[in-house]
């Protein structure tokens, strides 16, 4: 099974031990008719701080409780999954 380019790019930023698990998640979901993509993997502290500011000092809804250095994304041990329709949207 081929993994989409976006997911593979994000998976490649993860801890090597987590990478096969992320791929297995996509494979298992696909087998069950669920179209998923890995939409985010490793984040820099600055990227995490930008997300933390959202809904606090910047417009938008709060999306995280973790500042840079407090998120498992900062060490490649977390990823975000998006669920998409069959046409990828």
VOKE-180543 format. One line per 10 residues: number of its first residue (from 1); their letters; for each residue x, y, z of N, C-alpha, C, O. Coordinates in Angstrom, 3 decimals, always signed. Layout:
<rs>
NUM = a = X:Y:Z:X:Y:Z:X:Y:Z:X:Y:Z; ...
</rs>
This chain:
<rs>
1 = xxxxxxxxxx = +0.843:-1.185:+0.000:+0.000:+0.000:+0.000:+0.881:+1.239:+0.000:+1.796:+1.354:+0.816; +0.612:+2.155:-0.902:+1.373:+3.401:-0.972:+0.801:+4.417:+0.012:-0.413:+4.583:+0.131; +1.696:+5.081:+0.703:+1.299:+6.137:+1.634:+1.463:+7.462:+0.906:+2.450:+7.663:+0.197; +0.510:+8.364:+1.074:+0.553:+9.639:+0.364:+1.805:+10.436:+0.758:+2.373:+10.250:+1.834; +2.203:+11.308:-0.133:+3.443:+12.079:+0.024:+3.454:+12.929:+1.292:+4.463:+12.985:+1.994; +2.338:+13.589:+1.584:+2.263:+14.445:+2.775:+2.475:+13.625:+4.044:+3.249:+14.010:+4.920; +1.780:+12.494:+4.133:+1.922:+11.644:+5.311:+3.348:+11.139:+5.449:+3.928:+11.186:+6.533; +3.906:+10.660:+4.360:+5.271:+10.120:+4.409:+6.277:+11.185:+4.824:+7.204:+10.900:+5.583; +6.103:+12.402:+4.337:+6.999:+13.499:+4.722:+6.911:+13.735:+6.239:+7.936:+13.899:+6.900; +5.709:+13.753:+6.781:+5.532:+13.971:+8.215:+6.013:+12.772:+9.034:+6.592:+12.947:+10.106
11 = xxxxxxxxxx = +5.780:+11.574:+8.542:+6.253:+10.375:+9.237:+7.773:+10.382:+9.328:+8.337:+9.954:+10.335; +8.431:+10.861:+8.290:+9.900:+10.864:+8.280:+10.502:+11.768:+9.351:+11.693:+11.662:+9.647; +9.697:+12.660:+9.940:+10.198:+13.550:+10.997:+10.080:+12.919:+12.380:+10.582:+13.468:+13.361; +9.419:+11.768:+12.458:+9.158:+11.132:+13.744:+10.336:+10.283:+14.210:+11.216:+9.926:+13.426; +10.330:+9.970:+15.495:+11.280:+9.034:+16.062:+11.216:+7.747:+15.242:+10.121:+7.272:+14.941; +12.354:+7.177:+14.878:+12.349:+5.969:+14.042:+11.505:+4.819:+14.590:+10.963:+4.038:+13.808; +11.382:+4.697:+15.900:+10.565:+3.626:+16.475:+9.071:+3.876:+16.289:+8.279:+2.933:+16.305; +8.681:+5.130:+16.115:+7.272:+5.478:+15.933:+6.842:+5.413:+14.465:+5.661:+5.229:+14.171; +7.781:+5.561:+13.563:+7.450:+5.602:+12.136:+6.662:+4.389:+11.649:+5.656:+4.573:+10.964; +7.068:+3.156:+11.968:+6.265:+2.021:+11.481:+4.865:+1.975:+12.084:+3.937:+1.471:+11.451
21 = xxxxxxxxxx = +4.705:+2.490:+13.284:+3.374:+2.520:+13.905:+2.457:+3.504:+13.186:+1.270:+3.234:+13.008; +3.005:+4.639:+12.775:+2.207:+5.618:+12.022:+1.785:+5.037:+10.674:+0.648:+5.218:+10.237; +2.713:+4.339:+10.024:+2.378:+3.703:+8.745:+1.315:+2.614:+8.942:+0.411:+2.473:+8.119; +1.422:+1.860:+10.012:+0.449:+0.804:+10.301:-0.940:+1.390:+10.561:-1.951:+0.803:+10.175; -0.980:+2.545:+11.213:-2.258:+3.220:+11.446:-2.926:+3.550:+10.115:-4.118:+3.298:+9.941; -2.171:+4.109:+9.183:-2.728:+4.433:+7.864:-3.202:+3.162:+7.167:-4.294:+3.127:+6.601; -2.386:+2.133:+7.211:-2.725:+0.863:+6.564:-4.009:+0.265:+7.147:-4.902:-0.147:+6.407; -4.091:+0.225:+8.457:-5.263:-0.355:+9.128:-6.521:+0.465:+8.848:-7.587:-0.090:+8.581; -6.387:+1.789:+8.911:-7.538:+2.650:+8.626:-8.009:+2.447:+7.188:-9.208:+2.335:+6.932; -7.070:+2.399:+6.260:-7.413:+2.216:+4.844:-8.143:+0.893:+4.633:-9.123:+0.834:+3.890
31 = xxxxxxxxxx = -7.669:-0.160:+5.280:-8.331:-1.476:+5.176:-9.770:-1.421:+5.659:-10.608:-2.213:+5.227; -10.055:-0.488:+6.551:-11.405:-0.353:+7.103:-12.216:+0.736:+6.401:-13.307:+1.097:+6.842; -11.661:+1.253:+5.298:-12.381:+2.247:+4.510:-12.297:+3.662:+5.054:-13.098:+4.519:+4.682; -11.335:+3.914:+5.928:-11.168:+5.248:+6.508:-9.929:+5.877:+5.879:-8.835:+5.315:+5.941; -10.111:+7.042:+5.277:-9.013:+7.715:+4.585:-8.355:+8.708:+5.545:-8.918:+9.760:+5.848; -7.154:+8.360:+6.020:-6.452:+9.225:+6.955:-5.103:+9.658:+6.385:-4.527:+8.999:+5.519; -4.625:+10.780:+6.897:-3.289:+11.277:+6.575:-2.637:+11.738:+7.867:-3.312:+12.197:+8.788; -1.326:+11.613:+7.924:-0.557:+12.176:+9.024:-0.308:+13.628:+8.626:+0.448:+13.895:+7.692; -0.936:+14.558:+9.325:-0.890:+15.955:+8.904:+0.167:+16.775:+9.632:+0.442:+17.912:+9.251; +0.759:+16.207:+10.675:+1.832:+16.900:+11.385:+2.642:+15.877:+12.162:+2.095:+14.938:+12.741
41 = xxxxxxxxxx = +3.933:+16.069:+12.167:+4.816:+15.205:+12.945:+5.614:+16.060:+13.918:+5.050:+16.734:+14.780; +6.920:+16.022:+13.769:+7.801:+16.798:+14.634:+7.560:+18.299:+14.435:+7.340:+18.758:+13.314; +7.603:+19.048:+15.526:+7.475:+20.507:+15.481:+8.653:+21.132:+16.211:+9.145:+20.592:+17.201; +9.097:+22.273:+15.711:+10.102:+23.043:+16.430:+9.438:+23.694:+17.633:+8.212:+23.757:+17.717; +10.248:+24.174:+18.557:+9.695:+24.893:+19.704:+8.931:+26.122:+19.218:+7.863:+26.442:+19.741; +9.479:+26.810:+18.216:+8.818:+28.007:+17.685:+7.455:+27.666:+17.086:+6.486:+28.394:+17.304; +7.369:+26.574:+16.338:+6.085:+26.154:+15.768:+5.089:+25.814:+16.878:+3.906:+26.139:+16.780; +5.576:+25.160:+17.930:+4.699:+24.815:+19.044:+4.231:+26.078:+19.763:+3.065:+26.179:+20.142; +5.124:+27.031:+19.949:+4.747:+28.291:+20.600:+3.713:+29.060:+19.780:+2.831:+29.704:+20.347; +3.812:+28.998:+18.455:+2.811:+29.639:+17.587:+1.439:+29.007:+17.803:+0.433:+29.710:+17.903
51 = xxxxxxxxxx = +1.405:+27.683:+17.874:+0.132:+27.006:+18.125:-0.398:+27.329:+19.515:-1.602:+27.508:+19.700; +0.500:+27.404:+20.490:+0.087:+27.728:+21.861:-0.515:+29.132:+21.936:-1.452:+29.362:+22.700; +0.011:+30.059:+21.157:-0.482:+31.444:+21.162:-1.893:+31.547:+20.588:-2.648:+32.454:+20.938; -2.243:+30.610:+19.702:-3.569:+30.635:+19.076:-4.644:+30.517:+20.152:-4.629:+29.596:+20.969; -5.567:+31.457:+20.133:-6.659:+31.473:+21.102:-6.283:+32.154:+22.408:-7.116:+32.310:+23.301; -5.035:+32.555:+22.511:-4.582:+33.271:+23.701:-4.171:+34.683:+23.295:-4.908:+35.639:+23.536; -3.016:+34.816:+22.688:-2.544:+36.137:+22.252:-2.750:+36.356:+20.763:-2.487:+37.446:+20.256; -3.218:+35.328:+20.052:-3.514:+35.415:+18.621:-4.931:+34.914:+18.390:-5.456:+34.131:+19.182; -5.552:+35.366:+17.302:-6.930:+34.939:+17.020:-7.041:+33.424:+16.822:-6.075:+32.749:+16.464; -8.220:+32.930:+17.060:-8.511:+31.524:+16.828:-8.856:+30.790:+18.104:-8.862:+31.360:+19.195
61 = xxxxxxxxxx = -9.141:+29.526:+17.944:-9.473:+28.672:+19.078:-8.197:+28.064:+19.654:-7.224:+27.848:+18.932; -8.208:+27.795:+20.938:-7.088:+27.118:+21.565:-7.007:+25.699:+21.002:-7.999:+24.971:+20.971; -5.807:+25.322:+20.559:-5.620:+23.998:+19.973:-4.628:+23.134:+20.744:-4.518:+21.936:+20.482; -3.905:+23.728:+21.692:-2.942:+22.956:+22.471:-2.760:+23.578:+23.850:-2.938:+24.782:+24.034; -2.408:+22.750:+24.794:-2.090:+23.222:+26.138:-0.584:+23.250:+26.364:-0.120:+23.660:+27.428; +0.178:+22.814:+25.366:+1.626:+22.665:+25.510:+2.388:+23.785:+24.804:+2.153:+24.071:+23.630; +3.291:+24.400:+25.529:+4.217:+25.374:+24.951:+5.381:+24.606:+24.333:+5.523:+23.398:+24.523; +6.222:+25.348:+23.578:+7.425:+24.739:+23.034:+8.248:+24.110:+24.144:+8.476:+24.729:+25.183; +8.694:+22.881:+23.925:+9.454:+22.152:+24.922:+8.601:+21.286:+25.829:+9.127:+20.466:+26.581; +7.279:+21.462:+25.764:+6.368:+20.681:+26.612:+5.569:+19.650:+25.813:+4.812:+18.864:+26.383
71 = xxxxxxxxxx = +5.740:+19.658:+24.506:+4.951:+18.779:+23.648:+5.780:+17.601:+23.159:+6.967:+17.743:+22.865; +5.153:+16.456:+23.075:+5.820:+15.281:+22.516:+6.123:+15.472:+21.030:+6.963:+14.770:+20.468; +5.429:+16.433:+20.393:+5.743:+16.769:+19.002:+7.175:+17.290:+18.885:+7.825:+17.084:+17.860; +7.670:+17.958:+19.922:+9.005:+18.559:+19.877:+10.130:+17.535:+19.872:+11.275:+17.865:+19.562; +9.811:+16.310:+20.209:+10.835:+15.259:+20.205:+10.481:+14.121:+19.242:+11.062:+13.038:+19.311; +9.522:+14.378:+18.343:+9.170:+13.400:+17.319:+8.402:+12.197:+17.830:+8.423:+11.134:+17.209; +7.721:+12.357:+18.967:+6.988:+11.232:+19.560:+5.484:+11.449:+19.557:+4.765:+10.833:+20.344; +5.002:+12.322:+18.677:+3.566:+12.558:+18.532:+3.289:+12.959:+17.092:+4.136:+13.544:+16.418; +2.093:+12.635:+16.638:+1.682:+13.064:+15.304:+0.190:+13.315:+15.302:-0.560:+12.745:+16.095; -0.222:+14.181:+14.391:-1.639:+14.506:+14.235:-2.185:+13.764:+13.023:-1.513:+13.637:+12.000
81 = xxxxxxxxx = -3.401:+13.281:+13.154:-4.064:+12.528:+12.107:-5.276:+13.305:+11.617:-6.070:+13.805:+12.413; -5.409:+13.402:+10.305:-6.595:+13.998:+9.704:-7.407:+12.904:+9.022:-6.854:+12.003:+8.392; -8.713:+12.996:+9.155:-9.616:+12.045:+8.483:-10.228:+12.770:+7.296:-10.784:+13.859:+7.438; -10.119:+12.159:+6.131:-10.533:+12.796:+4.886:-11.591:+11.949:+4.183:-11.741:+10.760:+4.462; -12.312:+12.578:+3.276:-13.269:+11.839:+2.460:-12.490:+11.038:+1.419:-11.273:+11.182:+1.293; -13.186:+10.217:+0.696:-12.536:+9.351:-0.286:-11.765:+10.131:-1.346:-10.796:+9.616:-1.904; -12.180:+11.372:-1.634:-11.469:+12.153:-2.651:-10.307:+12.945:-2.068:-9.700:+13.751:-2.773; -9.984:+12.732:-0.797:-8.815:+13.342:-0.171:-9.020:+14.709:+0.403:-8.056:+15.336:+0.841; -10.260:+15.210:+0.421:-10.522:+16.567:+0.921:-10.988:+16.549:+2.352:-11.253:+17.604:+2.929
</rs>
